[in-house]
Amino acid sequence: MKKIENTIEINAPKEKVWQVLTDEKYYLQWYAAFGEGSTAITDWQEGSKVIFTDGNGMGLIGKIAINRPNEELLIQMTGMLVEGAEDYDSPEAKGLQQATEHYVLKDKDGITVLHTAADMDESFYDMMSAAWDAAKEKIKELAEQQ
């Protein structure tokens, strides 16, 4: 696995950036960078399951490991969604179980610095790195428009 890391300065308070990260009204827009129709099914509570799906029954399953509103969100991957079925036991699913997706928000003189880090299989690294670049720009745009 390789880690995709991004840092971006956003001219909006942390609360607005957090809202863009966790409110369906906004995350549906920036998740589109990973594929049209992408969504998350979760309540975002620490310990809760999260299913990231492409709308066609494929995706990733994780657990909200840390949720400190306006500060930090850490998702630990636990499996994958294959044709609508949850898979935790295949070699591919087990290979994901060390992967995380991490968001950290810091205040810097009224500007929010958002740092993201996502573990990625090397075969998807280039494609997903480009998707993360597009996603971070959309997060910035949405937070600054509020």
N, C-alpha and C positions, 0 to 999 in steps of 0.2 A: 504494500500500500504506500501511496505517496500522499502528502498533505497539500491541499490547495489553501493558501492563505491570502487574505485580502484585507487591506486597511483603507478606509475612506473617511474623509472629513465631511460632515453633513451640517449645513447651516440651519439646525433645528435642535430643540431641546431633546434630551434622552427620552422623555416620555412620548414624544411624537415618533421618534425612530422605533421605540419599542412597539408602539401601536401598529406601525407599518409591518413589523416583523411578525406580530401575533394576531392581528385582527384580519379575519377572512376577507373583509372588504378590500384590504390592501394586499395581503399576501398572495391572493389569486393573481394579482397583476404582476408581481415580480417573480412568482413561481413560473410564469409563462416562459421565462428565459430558459427553463429546463425542459419545456415542452408544453404546447398549448393544452389546456385542460388539467394541468397538474394542480393538485390540492393536498391539503393535510387534513386528516380526520383525527381530532384530539380535543381535549379541554385545556391543554397546556399546563395542567397541574403537575407538580413534582411527583414522580412515581407513575404517572399515567402513560398509557400506550399512545403512540402516534403512528399513523399509517400515512406515508407519503405515496400517493398514487397518481398515475398518469391519466386516470379516468377510463382506462381500458383494462383494468384488472391487474396491472403490473406496478411494482413499486417496492418501497423499502418499509420495514417496520422497525420502530425503535421505542425507547422509553425516555421520558423526560427525567434526566438525572439531576439537573439543577435548573431551578426557575427562580431567579432573583429579579423581580420586575424592574425594568429600566437599567439593569446592571449586567446580567449574565443569563444565558440560556445554553444548556448543554444537553445534547441528545445522544444517547448511546444506542447504536443500532443493535437489533436483536434477531433480525431475520429479513425475509423478503416476501413480497406478494407476487404470486405467479398464477395468472389466469384466475384471479379473485380468491385464491386459496393461500392461507398463511403458511409459510415454510420456514421452519427453524432448524431443520435437521439435515438438509442436503449439504454437500460440501460447499456449494456456493453460499448458502445461508450462513453456515458456520464461519466461513471466511470473512463475512461482514461483521461478525460479532465483536470484533475489536475496533470497529470504525466508530468515529464520533463526528458530530457536527456541533461547532461551538461558536457562540456569538458573545462578544464582550463589548459593552458600551462604556465609554469614559467621557467625562466633560473636560473640555479644554477651552477656557475663556468663552463660554457660551456656545461653543461648537461641539457637536457630538463626534467623537472618534469611534467608529464602528470597526471592530476587528472580527473577521470570520475565519474559521479554520475547518476544513472538511477533509476527512480521510477518503481516498479514492483509489480504486483498483487502477493499476498502471495502464491497463488497456483502455480505460475511459478518461484518463487524466487530461489529455489535450482538449477533448470535446467538452468535458465538464469544467475545465479551467476557463474556457471561453464563455460558457454559460454563467459561471460565477461572476465573471467580469461584467456581463450584461445585467445580471441580477443586482449587483451592488449599485450600479448606476441608476437602475429603476428604483431601488430602495431610497437612494439619495433624492431623486426627483419627487417621489411620493411624499417623503417626509418634509421636504422644503416647500411643497405646494400647500400643505395643510394650513 
